[in-house]
């Protein structure tokens, strides 16, 4: 089987935006060709009696179930020593803008904290004390 040339490896490195030294390119060329050789050996095996599989081992979800619980109130967060970053943002009258989707489970809480209300929340708007721009 024809292996990868040095030009092939340089092209793959370029596509992956990797800046590799000459020594790294040499090592990578050898490693990639070794991998391709191993696949060539596997291709020689008769696999006609083996059913196709998408997963070689059983999948098991090791994560716990998500349990919705009550959030802390604004009064519990603002001024709390365990939330220095949030407090520094609140003191600077920070606002959450350019947010187009919920990317983190806590984001609705930040929306409510910074904007004074959260359309996805059934809670009442936060007082002007914490959102002076409201």
C-alpha positions as CSV (number, residue, x, y, z in Angstrom):
1,X,0.0,0.0,0.0
2,X,1.3,3.4,-0.9
3,X,2.0,5.5,2.2
4,X,1.7,9.2,2.8
5,X,4.4,11.4,1.3
6,X,6.0,14.3,3.1
7,X,3.9,16.7,1.0
8,X,0.7,14.8,2.2
9,X,1.8,15.3,5.8
10,X,2.6,18.9,5.3
11,X,-0.8,19.5,3.7
12,X,-2.6,17.8,6.6
13,X,-0.7,19.9,9.0
14,X,-1.6,23.0,7.0
15,X,-5.3,22.1,7.1
16,X,-5.1,21.5,10.8
17,X,-3.3,24.8,11.2
18,X,-0.3,23.1,12.8
19,X,3.1,24.8,12.6
20,X,5.4,21.8,12.8
21,X,9.2,21.6,12.8
22,X,11.1,19.4,10.3
23,X,11.7,16.9,13.1
24,X,7.9,16.8,14.0
25,X,7.0,16.4,10.3
26,X,9.4,13.5,10.0
27,X,8.0,11.8,13.1
28,X,4.4,12.4,12.1
29,X,5.0,11.0,8.6
30,X,6.3,7.8,10.2
31,X,3.5,7.6,12.7
32,X,0.7,8.2,10.1
33,X,2.2,5.6,7.7
34,X,2.4,3.1,10.6
35,X,-1.3,3.7,11.3
36,X,-2.2,3.2,7.7
37,X,-0.1,0.0,7.6
38,X,-2.1,-1.4,10.5
39,X,-5.4,-0.6,8.8
40,X,-4.1,-2.4,5.7
41,X,-3.5,-5.5,7.8
42,X,-7.0,-5.3,9.2
43,X,-8.4,-5.0,5.7
44,X,-7.0,-8.4,4.9
45,X,-9.2,-10.1,7.5
46,X,-12.4,-11.9,6.5
47,X,-15.1,-10.0,8.3
48,X,-18.1,-11.3,6.3
49,X,-19.4,-13.2,9.3
50,X,-19.1,-10.3,11.7
51,X,-22.1,-8.0,11.9
52,X,-21.4,-4.2,11.5
53,X,-21.1,-2.4,14.8
54,X,-21.1,1.3,15.7
55,X,-19.7,0.8,19.2
56,X,-17.3,-1.9,20.3
57,X,-18.1,-1.7,24.0
58,X,-21.4,-1.3,25.8
59,X,-22.3,2.3,26.4
60,X,-23.2,3.3,29.9
61,X,-24.3,6.6,31.1
62,X,-22.3,7.4,34.2
63,X,-23.9,10.9,34.7
64,X,-26.6,11.5,37.3
65,X,-30.1,12.6,36.3
66,X,-30.5,16.4,36.2
67,X,-32.6,17.5,39.1
68,X,-34.0,21.0,39.0
69,X,-33.6,22.7,42.3
70,X,-34.2,26.2,43.7
71,X,-31.7,28.9,42.7
72,X,-30.2,31.3,45.1
73,X,-31.9,34.6,45.3
74,X,-30.1,37.8,44.1
75,X,-29.7,38.8,47.7
76,X,-27.9,35.6,48.5
77,X,-25.5,36.1,45.5
78,X,-24.7,39.8,45.5
79,X,-22.3,40.5,48.3
80,X,-21.5,36.8,48.9
81,X,-17.8,36.3,49.3
82,X,-18.0,33.0,47.4
83,X,-19.1,34.9,44.2
84,X,-16.4,37.6,43.7
85,X,-16.6,37.6,39.9
86,X,-20.3,38.1,39.9
87,X,-20.1,40.8,42.5
88,X,-17.4,42.6,40.5
89,X,-19.6,42.5,37.4
90,X,-22.6,43.8,39.4
91,X,-20.6,46.7,40.8
92,X,-19.5,47.7,37.3
93,X,-23.2,47.6,36.1
94,X,-22.2,44.9,33.6
95,X,-24.8,43.8,31.1
96,X,-25.2,40.6,29.2
97,X,-25.5,41.4,25.5
98,X,-24.8,39.5,22.3
99,X,-26.2,36.4,23.9
100,X,-28.3,34.5,21.3
101,X,-28.8,31.1,22.9
102,X,-28.5,29.4,26.2
103,X,-25.1,27.9,26.3
104,X,-24.9,27.0,29.9
105,X,-27.6,26.0,32.4
106,X,-26.9,29.0,34.6
107,X,-27.3,31.5,31.8
108,X,-31.0,32.3,32.5
109,X,-29.9,33.3,36.0
110,X,-27.4,35.7,34.5
111,X,-30.0,37.1,32.1
112,X,-32.2,37.8,35.0
113,X,-29.4,39.2,37.2
114,X,-28.1,41.6,34.5
115,X,-31.3,42.6,32.8
116,X,-33.7,42.8,35.7
117,X,-36.1,40.2,34.2
118,X,-36.0,36.9,32.4
119,X,-38.7,36.1,29.8
120,X,-38.1,32.4,30.4
121,X,-38.6,32.8,34.1
122,X,-41.9,33.0,36.0
123,X,-40.2,34.9,38.9
124,X,-40.7,38.6,39.3
125,X,-38.2,41.1,37.9
126,X,-35.2,41.9,40.1
127,X,-35.4,45.2,41.9
128,X,-33.7,48.3,40.6
129,X,-31.3,48.1,43.5
130,X,-29.4,45.4,41.6
131,X,-30.1,46.6,38.1
132,X,-29.7,50.4,38.1
133,X,-29.9,50.5,34.3
134,X,-33.5,49.0,34.4
